Amino acid sequence: MTALDPDFVANASTDAIRTQYERAERMAELWADQARDLFLLLAERAPEETTR
């Protein structure tokens, strides 16, 4: 289990695990949204740079 605190793994309640899972899911969605926005920006600007 990468990047999980061993103490958390050993002692966390089901509710605590669920809360952390839901937070990680929200963060993953935000990162995916940012990655998509950056890709679209790159696609928009890439043709401009090739014509300079």
Backbone as ProteinMPNN parsed JSONL, in Angstrom:
{"seq_chain_A": "MTALDPDFVANASTDAIRTQYERAERMAELWADQARDLFLLLAERAPEETTR", "coords_chain_A": {"N_chain_A": [[0.851, -1.18, 0.0], [1.013, 1.833, -1.145], [2.188, 4.98, -0.026], [0.543, 5.139, 2.206], [0.056, 5.825, 5.584], [1.587, 3.786, 7.921], [0.686, 3.593, 10.59], [-1.904, 4.57, 10.375], [-2.983, 2.618, 8.672], [-2.858, 0.401, 10.349], [-4.538, 1.122, 12.476], [-6.861, 2.564, 11.797], [-10.338, 3.36, 11.732], [-13.218, 2.021, 10.017], [-14.857, 4.098, 9.15], [-13.026, 6.235, 9.128], [-11.26, 5.373, 7.165], [-12.994, 5.325, 4.961], [-13.62, 8.069, 4.795], [-11.1, 9.162, 4.149], [-10.696, 7.859, 1.734], [-12.781, 8.947, 0.164], [-11.98, 11.614, 0.129], [-9.563, 11.367, -1.263], [-10.548, 10.511, -3.718], [-11.971, 12.825, -4.531], [-9.821, 14.594, -4.78], [-8.429, 13.327, -6.841], [-10.246, 13.686, -8.922], [-10.147, 16.464, -9.165], [-7.466, 16.82, -9.971], [-7.57, 15.453, -12.384], [-9.328, 17.09, -13.802], [-7.764, 19.425, -13.928], [-5.596, 18.466, -15.409], [-6.868, 17.907, -17.844], [-7.682, 20.51, -18.578], [-5.172, 21.723, -18.887], [-4.158, 20.18, -20.995], [-5.932, 20.907, -23.038], [-5.315, 23.633, -23.238], [-2.658, 23.432, -24.057], [-3.021, 22.147, -26.533], [-4.359, 24.147, -27.842], [-2.44, 26.169, -28.004], [-0.172, 25.009, -29.157], [-0.186, 24.849, -32.074], [0.203, 27.593, -32.64], [2.832, 28.069, -31.827], [4.293, 26.555, -33.635], [4.1, 27.977, -35.935], [5.601, 30.218, -35.657]], "CA_chain_A": [[0.0, 0.0, 0.0], [1.908, 2.974, -1.295], [1.872, 6.293, 0.531], [-0.37, 5.103, 3.34], [0.724, 5.835, 6.877], [1.447, 2.469, 8.553], [-0.132, 3.709, 11.802], [-3.285, 4.685, 9.901], [-3.371, 1.297, 8.169], [-3.006, -0.523, 11.475], [-5.486, 1.521, 13.521], [-7.987, 3.387, 11.338], [-11.682, 2.791, 11.685], [-13.808, 1.953, 8.681], [-15.304, 5.454, 8.799], [-11.845, 7.043, 8.805], [-10.778, 4.907, 5.858], [-13.956, 5.798, 3.964], [-13.438, 9.509, 4.677], [-9.86, 9.402, 3.412], [-10.922, 7.391, 0.361], [-13.615, 9.936, -0.515], [-11.134, 12.792, -0.081], [-8.627, 11.035, -2.343], [-11.326, 10.508, -4.965], [-12.213, 14.225, -4.915], [-8.55, 15.156, -5.231], [-8.137, 12.735, -8.15], [-11.113, 14.357, -9.895], [-9.608, 17.808, -9.388], [-6.247, 16.689, -10.772], [-7.973, 15.063, -13.744], [-9.867, 18.304, -14.42], [-6.638, 20.312, -14.226], [-4.829, 17.864, -16.507], [-7.647, 18.121, -19.067], [-7.586, 21.93, -18.924], [-3.819, 21.977, -19.384], [-4.056, 19.553, -22.306], [-6.661, 21.745, -23.992], [-4.513, 24.834, -23.429], [-1.506, 23.039, -24.869], [-3.495, 21.896, -27.9], [-4.721, 25.442, -28.415], [-1.249, 26.976, -28.249], [0.866, 24.29, -29.911], [-0.113, 25.302, -33.474], [0.744, 28.945, -32.668], [4.269, 28.018, -31.686], [4.902, 25.96, -34.816], [4.052, 28.939, -37.043], [6.462, 31.376, -35.347]], "C_chain_A": [[0.892, 1.238, 0.0], [1.321, 4.222, -0.653], [0.807, 6.276, 1.63], [0.447, 5.015, 4.623], [0.512, 4.482, 7.559], [0.589, 2.502, 9.822], [-1.608, 3.806, 11.434], [-3.799, 3.323, 9.449], [-3.671, 0.353, 9.325], [-4.183, -0.169, 12.371], [-6.741, 2.237, 13.059], [-9.304, 2.621, 11.368], [-12.172, 2.76, 10.238], [-14.269, 3.332, 8.228], [-14.128, 6.345, 8.409], [-11.285, 6.657, 7.443], [-11.686, 5.419, 4.754], [-13.79, 7.299, 3.73], [-12.191, 9.831, 3.865], [-9.986, 8.959, 1.956], [-11.717, 8.429, -0.434], [-12.827, 11.208, -0.793], [-10.164, 12.544, -1.235], [-9.337, 11.012, -3.696], [-11.595, 11.928, -5.448], [-10.936, 14.862, -5.444], [-8.186, 14.608, -6.612], [-8.986, 13.394, -9.237], [-10.601, 15.763, -10.202], [-8.356, 17.768, -10.244], [-6.58, 16.305, -12.207], [-8.535, 16.276, -14.492], [-8.737, 19.254, -14.816], [-5.821, 19.769, -15.39], [-5.552, 18.074, -17.836], [-7.539, 19.573, -19.521], [-6.211, 22.269, -19.487], [-3.609, 21.368, -20.769], [-4.754, 20.415, -23.364], [-5.907, 23.041, -24.269], [-3.303, 24.548, -24.303], [-1.916, 22.827, -26.322], [-3.848, 23.2, -28.606], [-3.475, 26.237, -28.808], [-0.202, 26.309, -29.094], [0.917, 24.732, -31.375], [0.472, 26.718, -33.605], [2.274, 28.911, -32.644], [4.965, 27.427, -32.914], [4.912, 26.919, -35.999], [4.92, 30.155, -36.795], [7.767, 31.313, -36.092]], "O_chain_A": [[1.447, 1.624, 1.029], [0.12, 4.478, -0.731], [0.232, 7.319, 1.941], [1.396, 4.239, 4.728], [-0.632, 4.071, 7.757], [-0.148, 1.556, 10.1], [-2.461, 3.205, 12.088], [-4.91, 2.922, 9.796], [-4.637, -0.408, 9.276], [-4.779, -1.062, 12.973], [-7.621, 2.496, 13.88], [-9.372, 1.427, 11.076], [-11.598, 3.402, 9.359], [-14.097, 3.699, 7.065], [-14.227, 7.124, 7.461], [-10.883, 7.52, 6.663], [-11.207, 5.896, 3.726], [-13.817, 7.752, 2.586], [-12.232, 10.688, 2.982], [-9.449, 9.604, 1.055], [-11.366, 8.75, -1.57], [-12.994, 11.818, -1.85], [-9.97, 13.413, -2.084], [-8.778, 11.45, -4.702], [-11.463, 12.213, -6.638], [-10.964, 15.585, -6.44], [-7.688, 15.349, -7.459], [-8.504, 13.634, -10.344], [-10.618, 16.201, -11.352], [-8.196, 18.589, -11.147], [-5.939, 16.782, -13.143], [-8.252, 16.465, -15.675], [-8.751, 19.819, -15.91], [-5.401, 20.53, -16.262], [-4.917, 18.386, -18.843], [-7.331, 19.843, -20.704], [-6.102, 23.019, -20.457], [-2.957, 21.971, -21.62], [-4.221, 20.621, -24.454], [-5.862, 23.499, -25.411], [-2.966, 25.337, -25.186], [-1.228, 23.281, -27.236], [-3.658, 23.337, -29.814], [-3.468, 26.905, -29.841], [0.606, 27.004, -29.71], [2.014, 24.974, -31.877], [1.163, 27.007, -34.582], [2.924, 29.658, -33.376], [6.112, 27.772, -33.197], [5.647, 26.705, -36.963], [4.975, 31.048, -37.641], [8.604, 32.204, -35.947]]}, "name": "protein", "num_of_chains": 1, "seq": "MTALDPDFVANASTDAIRTQYERAERMAELWADQARDLFLLLAERAPEETTR"}
